[in-house]
Amino acid sequence: MAEAKLGQTNYWWVNQGQTYQQERKAGILWAPKVQKNGVQPLHWQSMLDVRPGDVILHYAKGVRAFSVVATAAVDAHRPGDLPEDMWDRYGRMIRTTYSEAPHPVALDELLPDERLREPQAGPFNRAGLVKQGYLFPLSKTFGESFTATFGDRFPASRVAAGGYVPSEARMEAVELLRSLIGVPLLTVKGRTNKILAVRPPDVVVATESSPTGQLVPIAWVEEALQLLREHGSVTIHPDQVGYRSAFIGAVLLQLPYALASGSPPVISFQAGAVAGPGASSEPGTDKVATDPFTGSLEKPFAGTQRGEQPALRRRLLGSMSEAECAICGETYPARFLWAAHIKPRSVCTDTERRDLSHVGMLACVFGCDALFETGYISVNENGQIVTSSFKPEHKAIANKLADLEGRLVSTHTNESAAYFAWHHMNMFRG
């Protein structure tokens, strides 16, 4: 498989003749790992080469959608909406942001010469027709030509190709600012700002020259966030973000993987980079976050932070603004989902903490995370939720348990089974 390079946008072609509607609705790609005869087709293995920021062309009797990848592939059971009789249950899933064309791009609109020039590993055969198979690499030349020629057909595509944006940047400005109250915020020039209060329509900000605080319109922060969502970067200059640009830049630099470069500084995101000992300070040179996690597990900052926690959240959620709770299966905005450890972090070994693809799952704050953490529910060896036989003290808990009983947990795989087994043995109330 090809090695993905950070900062480089790769292009992909996916055939979804039988699964387009289901996968588009879920915002995913899903492919099995092996065929029933044990063979691992390259067009399924290619899921492992896809990286956040890559671009995918979705073909189903025409190129019907264009998407920007939000997360790298993770192990996942076959989603319930996909046909059960066609593939093995175990596979890999990628989250991606679809932009659907009102009028698909027909195959004969793609120049025959361009199709025939694609490498043998690509999606076209020697006659320029589409091969059978799932996911194929495209050349950069083909991808850029397609985008330049047909990009206008996909009006909902707002983030530039390669412009990774973390889910935290999709929060409303007022939420982001409240989460930063009391946190020392370093500006690009190294000065310290601190949020004292959030009082819409303003945020009260203490600076070295105004320690009692001055007002900054929350709308200015929202406008800067909107620029990031749309373009993947924003210039920190009064002409673009207002005369409180230093503070706004300091806020944006708190977002995961944010970095500033140039003069005037431009803030963008280094998708997948995990800073650690020996990590390069040059943009675009750090490796994509893969297993095992190699960054520092404890970062000094008013005590210690869980060094791998942002990487775990990004591994599970990426830049998606919403995702599915692994326990109840409901889709929620990202702010209502925890990157939860299946086996409690406090009892994990360092190796287990670094096992980002398997040690965690997304669990919603509407009861699922708490019920799992307190042992009211667990997951058995078949990947099904089991509930405690102890009578709950409240009817609401009993109702929630009844709703969850027997559900299949998509994150229960061969690789994650040991973590679920530990939870079942040590934390389940039985």
C-alpha positions as a printed NumPy array, in Angstrom:
array([[  0.   ,   0.   ,   0.   ],
       [  1.172,   3.529,  -0.716],
       [  2.485,   5.643,   2.152],
       [  0.362,   8.733,   2.74 ],
       [  2.213,  12.006,   3.193],
       [  1.022,  14.633,   5.608],
       [ -0.064,  17.817,   3.896],
       [ -0.579,  16.022,   0.559],
       [ -4.118,  15.627,  -0.733],
       [ -4.717,  12.199,  -2.225],
       [ -7.668,  11.443,  -4.502],
       [ -9.818,   8.323,  -4.476],
       [-12.613,   6.73 ,  -6.517],
       [-15.235,   4.623,  -4.745],
       [-17.83 ,   2.444,  -6.465],
       [-21.097,   2.5  ,  -4.508],
       [-23.641,   1.108,  -6.926],
       [-25.297,  -0.992,  -4.213],
       [-24.539,   1.091,  -1.124],
       [-24.483,   4.758,  -2.144],
       [-27.683,   5.873,  -0.431],
       [-26.944,   4.084,   2.846],
       [-23.323,   5.238,   3.038],
       [-24.109,   8.802,   2.003],
       [-26.819,   9.061,   4.65 ],
       [-24.392,   7.802,   7.317],
       [-21.472,   9.905,   6.044],
       [-19.184,   6.894,   5.742],
       [-17.353,   4.406,   3.575],
       [-17.349,   0.814,   4.804],
       [-15.577,  -2.226,   3.39 ],
       [-14.987,  -5.758,   4.69 ],
       [-11.465,  -6.906,   5.503],
       [-11.529, -10.274,   3.732],
       [-13.655, -12.229,   1.303],
       [-15.335, -15.44 ,   2.417],
       [-12.44 , -17.401,   0.856],
       [ -9.926, -15.505,   2.985],
       [ -8.582, -13.291,   0.188],
       [ -7.906,  -9.621,   1.024],
       [ -8.632,  -7.595,  -2.152],
       [ -6.486,  -4.515,  -2.69 ],
       [ -9.614,  -2.441,  -3.345],
       [-10.645,  -3.136,   0.276],
       [ -7.159,  -2.842,   1.771],
       [ -6.877,   0.617,   0.201],
       [ -9.135,   1.885,   3.02 ],
       [ -5.986,   1.9  ,   5.19 ],
       [ -4.272,   4.438,   2.912],
       [ -7.   ,   7.091,   3.163],
       [ -6.188,  10.095,   5.356],
       [ -8.137,  13.096,   6.696],
       [ -8.27 ,  15.813,   4.054],
       [ -8.202,  13.373,   1.13 ],
       [-10.829,  13.756,  -1.59 ],
       [-13.164,  10.965,  -2.71 ],
       [-15.246,  10.795,  -5.898],
       [-18.376,   8.692,  -5.323],
       [-19.515,   6.714,  -8.379],
       [-22.953,   5.141,  -8.747],
       [-24.072,   5.383, -12.387],
       [-22.143,   8.651, -12.553],
       [-20.05 ,  10.601, -10.062],
       [-22.824,  11.562,  -7.661],
       [-20.838,  13.091,  -4.831],
       [-17.519,  14.63 ,  -3.897],
       [-16.329,  14.312,  -0.304],
       [-13.502,  15.387,   1.989],
       [-12.34 ,  12.675,   4.393],
       [-12.85 ,  13.379,   8.086],
       [-11.218,  10.34 ,   9.739],
       [ -8.799,   7.573,   8.873],
       [-10.13 ,   4.016,   8.754],
       [-11.108,   2.332,  12.013],
       [-12.298,  -1.21 ,  12.649],
       [-16.095,  -1.399,  12.619],
       [-18.841,  -3.959,  12.18 ],
       [-20.94 ,  -3.771,   9.029],
       [-23.515,  -0.965,   9.515],
       [-27.033,  -2.263,   9.9  ],
       [-28.33 ,  -0.486,   6.787],
       [-25.967,  -2.372,   4.445],
       [-27.03 ,  -5.711,   2.918],
       [-26.333,  -8.571,   5.352],
       [-25.989, -11.359,   2.792],
       [-23.184,  -9.855,   0.712],
       [-20.198,  -9.284,   3.002],
       [-18.493, -10.442,   6.157],
       [-19.533,  -8.688,   9.36 ],
       [-16.043,  -7.37 ,  10.177],
       [-14.596,  -4.445,   8.283],
       [-13.264,  -0.909,   8.309],
       [-15.067,   2.42 ,   8.279],
       [-14.071,   5.922,   7.168],
       [-16.072,   9.036,   7.967],
       [-16.28 ,  11.546,   5.151],
       [-18.257,  14.718,   4.407],
       [-20.406,  14.196,   1.304],
       [-21.307,  16.958,  -1.143],
       [-23.935,  15.678,  -3.577],
       [-24.311,  16.945,  -7.13 ],
       [-27.83 ,  17.83 ,  -8.346],
       [-26.798,  16.309, -11.686],
       [-24.217,  13.491, -11.525],
       [-21.136,  13.6  , -13.743],
       [-21.643,  10.857, -16.332],
       [-18.734,   8.588, -17.215],
       [-18.666,   9.812, -20.815],
       [-18.139,  13.372, -19.537],
       [-14.738,  12.266, -18.24 ],
       [-12.282,  12.498, -21.12 ],
       [-11.3  ,   9.033, -22.431],
       [ -7.638,  10.062, -22.646],
       [ -7.61 ,  11.025, -18.972],
       [ -9.218,   7.737, -17.976],
       [ -6.763,   5.7  , -20.051],
       [ -3.78 ,   7.534, -18.558],
       [ -4.683,   6.466, -15.027],
       [ -2.343,   3.868, -13.444],
       [ -3.236,   0.184, -13.641],
       [ -4.155,   0.212,  -9.938],
       [ -6.767,   2.903, -10.611],
       [-10.515,   2.522, -11.2  ],
       [-10.489,   2.205, -15.02 ],
       [ -9.743,  -0.802, -17.227],
       [ -7.892,  -0.75 , -20.55 ],
       [-11.072,   0.307, -22.325],
       [-11.521,   3.282, -19.983],
       [-14.534,   1.691, -18.301],
       [-15.053,   1.396, -14.556],
       [-13.597,  -1.72 , -12.942],
       [-15.458,  -3.868, -10.474],
       [-14.27 ,  -3.264,  -6.936],
       [-14.708,  -0.722,  -4.17 ],
       [-12.002,   1.875,  -3.494],
       [ -9.256,   2.839,  -5.947],
       [ -6.528,   5.514,  -5.953],
       [ -6.651,   8.333,  -8.49 ],
       [ -3.707,  10.347,  -9.746],
       [ -3.317,  13.902,  -8.518],
       [ -3.592,  15.058, -12.138],
       [ -6.972,  13.361, -12.583],
       [ -8.271,  14.584,  -9.229],
       [ -7.276,  18.189,  -9.787],
       [ -8.633,  18.151, -13.341],
       [-11.97 ,  16.758, -12.126],
       [-12.203,  19.375,  -9.387],
       [-11.381,  22.213, -11.775],
       [-13.857,  21.005, -14.414],
       [-16.8  ,  19.82 , -12.329],
       [-16.323,  21.432,  -8.912],
       [-19.206,  23.837,  -9.5  ],
       [-21.625,  20.899,  -9.58 ],
       [-20.968,  20.253,  -5.896],
       [-22.062,  23.542,  -4.271],
       [-22.297,  22.14 ,  -0.752],
       [-18.578,  21.379,  -0.676],
       [-17.259,  24.253,   1.429],
       [-13.929,  23.066,   2.794],
       [-11.047,  23.188,   0.348],
       [ -9.47 ,  19.858,  -0.56 ],
       [ -6.846,  19.046,   2.026],
       [ -8.279,  21.609,   4.437],
       [ -8.697,  19.46 ,   7.533],
       [-10.839,  21.146,  10.188],
       [-11.27 ,  19.491,  13.625],
       [-14.717,  19.041,  15.114],
       [-13.96 ,  21.623,  17.843],
       [-13.806,  24.328,  15.162],
       [-17.45 ,  23.547,  14.371],
       [-18.558,  24.537,  17.866],
       [-20.428,  27.783,  18.267],
       [-18.097,  30.586,  19.324],
       [-19.874,  31.108,  22.642],
       [-19.379,  27.423,  23.55 ],
       [-15.71 ,  27.499,  22.627],
       [-15.106,  30.682,  24.609],
       [-16.855,  29.32 ,  27.702],
       [-14.665,  26.23 ,  27.586],
       [-11.594,  28.49 ,  27.726],
       [-12.571,  30.66 ,  30.709],
       [ -9.526,  31.055,  32.95 ],
       [ -7.134,  29.346,  30.539],
       [ -3.949,  31.336,  29.717],
       [ -4.144,  32.057,  25.984],
       [ -0.857,  32.82 ,  24.244],
       [ -1.016,  35.103,  21.223],
       [  1.15 ,  34.553,  18.173],
       [  3.607,  37.106,  19.623],
       [  3.759,  35.317,  22.968],
       [  1.579,  37.616,  25.069],
       [ -0.968,  36.223,  27.5  ],
       [ -4.718,  36.801,  27.3  ],
       [ -7.316,  35.305,  29.624],
       [-11.096,  35.072,  29.323],
       [-12.719,  36.382,  32.509],
       [-16.356,  35.951,  31.503],
       [-18.616,  35.271,  28.548],
       [-21.544,  37.691,  28.508],
       [-23.226,  37.686,  25.1  ],
       [-22.864,  39.559,  22.893],
       [-19.331,  40.046,  24.284],
       [-16.517,  38.131,  25.925],
       [-14.498,  39.823,  28.68 ],
       [-10.774,  39.433,  28.031],
       [ -7.904,  40.329,  30.357],
       [ -4.655,  41.368,  28.684],
       [ -1.303,  42.508,  30.055],
       [ -2.303,  46.112,  29.428],
       [ -5.937,  45.695,  30.606],
       [ -5.889,  43.183,  33.499],
       [ -9.47 ,  43.995,  34.532],
       [-10.724,  43.052,  31.102],
       [-12.002,  44.555,  27.879],
       [-14.918,  43.582,  25.68 ],
       [-14.533,  41.656,  22.448],
       [-17.624,  40.909,  20.315],
       [-18.345,  37.187,  20.223],
       [-19.491,  37.68 ,  16.631],
       [-15.889,  38.414,  15.619],
       [-14.763,  35.047,  16.96 ],
       [-17.673,  33.357,  15.184],
       [-16.677,  35.031,  11.907],
       [-13.105,  33.757,  12.287],
       [-14.38 ,  30.242,  12.991],
       [-16.587,  30.452,   9.922],
       [-13.561,  31.34 ,   7.782],
       [-11.771,  28.28 ,   9.159],
       [-14.745,  26.032,   8.403],
       [-15.039,  27.296,   4.855],
       [-11.377,  27.6  ,   3.864],
       [ -9.348,  25.545,   6.336],
       [ -7.278,  28.616,   7.279],
       [ -7.636,  32.227,   8.408],
       [ -5.266,  35.197,   8.351],
       [ -4.813,  36.84 ,  11.754],
       [ -4.959,  40.475,  10.696],
       [ -7.385,  43.297,  11.588],
       [ -8.513,  43.507,   7.968],
       [ -9.844,  39.953,   8.147],
       [-10.846,  39.266,  11.765],
       [-11.135,  42.708,  13.401],
       [ -8.836,  44.803,  15.563],
       [ -8.883,  42.217,  18.383],
       [ -7.062,  39.87 ,  16.027],
       [ -4.376,  38.942,  18.593],
       [ -6.971,  37.56 ,  21.012],
       [ -8.899,  35.801,  18.257],
       [ -5.693,  34.177,  17.046],
       [ -4.919,  33.016,  20.597],
       [ -8.363,  31.387,  20.816],
       [ -7.97 ,  29.617,  17.48 ],
       [ -4.557,  28.291,  18.483],
       [ -6.286,  26.347,  21.285],
       [ -7.992,  24.148,  18.68 ],
       [ -6.441,  20.703,  18.121],
       [ -3.549,  20.668,  15.613],
       [ -3.752,  24.443,  15.018],
       [ -0.526,  26.11 ,  13.933],
       [  0.451,  29.614,  12.823],
       [  2.872,  30.405,  10.023],
       [  3.956,  33.405,   7.971],
       [  3.563,  37.146,   8.431],
       [  0.841,  38.178,   8.915],
       [  0.253,  34.81 ,  10.584],
       [ -2.1  ,  32.329,   8.969],
       [ -3.713,  29.734,  11.221],
       [ -4.471,  26.341,   9.721],
       [ -4.572,  22.743,  10.898],
       [ -1.967,  20.055,  10.615],
       [ -4.255,  17.069,  10.118],
       [ -3.233,  14.048,  12.114],
       [  0.013,  15.479,  13.466],
       [  0.828,  14.475,  17.009],
       [  3.509,  16.508,  18.692],
       [  5.921,  14.569,  20.812],
       [  9.602,  14.378,  21.67 ],
       [ 11.552,  14.873,  18.483],
       [  8.565,  16.022,  16.453],
       [  9.471,  18.463,  13.722],
       [  8.505,  22.083,  14.079],
       [  8.138,  22.465,  10.334],
       [  4.542,  22.362,   9.087],
       [  3.718,  19.247,   7.158],
       [  6.61 ,  17.065,   8.355],
       [  5.125,  15.192,  11.316],
       [  3.647,  11.781,  10.742],
       [ -0.039,  11.001,  10.56 ],
       [ -1.445,   9.8  ,  13.895],
       [ -1.533,   6.035,  13.666],
       [ -1.183,   3.167,  16.102],
       [  0.741,   2.882,  18.289],
       [  0.44 ,   6.464,  19.546],
       [  4.003,   7.823,  19.926],
       [  3.399,  11.186,  21.585],
       [  3.843,  12.052,  25.224],
       [  1.198,  10.469,  27.432],
       [  1.463,  13.241,  30.019],
       [  1.846,  16.911,  29.033],
       [  2.689,  19.546,  31.658],
       [  0.001,  22.221,  31.787],
       [ -1.362,  23.37 ,  35.157],
       [ -0.693,  19.804,  36.258],
       [ -0.873,  17.101,  33.632],
       [ -3.079,  16.51 ,  30.618],
       [ -3.808,  13.218,  28.949],
       [ -1.382,  13.538,  26.07 ],
       [ -3.113,  10.979,  23.876],
       [ -6.669,  12.199,  24.567],
       [ -6.897,  14.737,  21.686],
       [ -5.476,  12.104,  19.34 ],
       [ -8.012,   9.546,  20.583],
       [-10.881,  11.967,  20.013],
       [ -9.604,  12.855,  16.575],
       [ -9.117,   9.19 ,  15.73 ],
       [-12.747,   8.481,  16.611],
       [-14.356,  11.704,  15.424],
       [-11.985,  13.598,  13.138],
       [-13.605,  16.708,  11.713],
       [-17.15 ,  15.368,  11.785],
       [-19.627,  17.768,  13.34 ],
       [-21.813,  14.83 ,  14.37 ],
       [-21.387,  11.098,  14.823],
       [-23.016,   7.967,  16.188],
       [-22.865,   6.895,  19.815],
       [-21.339,   3.404,  19.846],
       [-23.747,   2.274,  22.562],
       [-27.215,   3.57 ,  21.666],
       [-26.557,   4.109,  17.954],
       [-28.101,   7.587,  17.933],
       [-26.372,  10.396,  16.031],
       [-25.485,  13.507,  18.047],
       [-23.488,  16.717,  17.556],
       [-19.825,  16.2  ,  18.405],
       [-20.059,  18.238,  21.602],
       [-22.392,  15.602,  23.079],
       [-19.994,  12.712,  22.479],
       [-17.152,  11.604,  24.741],
       [-14.042,   9.844,  23.482],
       [-14.483,   7.197,  26.169],
       [-11.964,   4.547,  27.189],
       [-13.463,   1.048,  27.105],
       [-10.963,  -0.083,  29.717],
       [-10.467,   2.798,  32.17 ],
       [ -7.373,   4.802,  31.335],
       [ -6.169,   4.68 ,  34.932],
       [ -5.664,   0.911,  34.729],
       [ -4.417,   0.748,  31.124],
       [ -0.767,   0.114,  30.384],
       [  1.054,   2.71 ,  28.295],
       [  0.818,   0.342,  25.328],
       [ -2.949,   0.088,  25.76 ],
       [ -3.312,   3.862,  26.078],
       [ -1.503,   4.223,  22.762],
       [ -3.795,   1.711,  21.045],
       [ -6.02 ,   4.496,  19.725],
       [ -7.995,   2.436,  17.215],
       [ -9.237,  -0.105,  19.741],
       [ -9.142,   1.221,  23.312],
       [-11.823,   3.877,  22.868],
       [-15.306,   4.524,  21.544],
       [-17.661,   7.464,  21.153],
       [-20.315,   7.5  ,  23.883],
       [-23.028,  10.114,  24.258],
       [-23.542,  12.221,  27.365],
       [-27.246,  11.336,  27.459],
       [-26.697,   8.382,  29.743],
       [-24.664,   5.928,  27.684],
       [-21.233,   7.053,  28.865],
       [-22.323,   7.104,  32.525],
       [-24.122,   3.748,  32.389],
       [-21.058,   2.083,  30.862],
       [-18.636,   3.742,  33.262],
       [-20.68 ,   2.79 ,  36.331],
       [-21.212,  -0.801,  35.211],
       [-24.973,  -0.742,  34.613],
       [-24.222,  -1.992,  31.107],
       [-21.405,  -3.943,  29.508],
       [-20.697,  -5.751,  26.246],
       [-20.513,  -9.535,  25.978],
       [-18.243, -11.667,  23.791],
       [-20.755, -11.428,  20.913],
       [-20.614,  -7.633,  20.911],
       [-24.091,  -7.249,  22.409],
       [-25.038,  -4.961,  25.278],
       [-25.954,  -6.733,  28.499],
       [-27.618,  -4.918,  31.374],
       [-27.309,  -5.301,  35.124],
       [-29.792,  -7.606,  36.844],
       [-29.802,  -5.321,  39.87 ],
       [-33.009,  -3.304,  40.007],
       [-32.213,   0.349,  39.194],
       [-33.169,   2.917,  41.792],
       [-34.934,   5.1  ,  39.225],
       [-37.473,   4.301,  36.527],
       [-35.615,   6.473,  34.006],
       [-32.533,   4.257,  34.369],
       [-34.63 ,   1.108,  33.991],
       [-36.197,   2.469,  30.807],
       [-32.794,   3.371,  29.394],
       [-31.425,  -0.096,  30.175],
       [-34.415,  -1.737,  28.492],
       [-33.793,   0.306,  25.358],
       [-30.125,  -0.731,  25.232],
       [-30.446,  -4.439,  26.077],
       [-29.19 ,  -6.656,  23.231],
       [-27.965,  -3.855,  20.948],
       [-24.909,  -4.68 ,  18.86 ],
       [-21.95 ,  -2.398,  19.583],
       [-20.158,  -1.574,  16.334],
       [-16.804,  -0.943,  18.011],
       [-16.628,  -4.504,  19.414],
       [-14.087,  -6.225,  17.153],
       [-11.464,  -8.918,  17.532],
       [ -8.93 ,  -6.208,  18.36 ],
       [-11.071,  -4.404,  20.94 ],
       [-12.613,  -7.526,  22.501],
       [ -9.997,  -7.742,  25.261],
       [-10.851,  -4.246,  26.494],
       [-14.56 ,  -5.019,  26.564],
       [-13.831,  -8.308,  28.325],
       [-11.873,  -6.463,  31.021],
       [-14.804,  -4.1  ,  31.518],
       [-17.274,  -6.988,  31.71 ],
       [-15.179,  -8.855,  34.269],
       [-14.179,  -5.935,  36.461],
       [-16.845,  -3.241,  36.191],
       [-20.128,  -4.861,  35.196],
       [-22.584,  -5.073,  38.07 ],
       [-23.838,  -8.405,  36.797]])
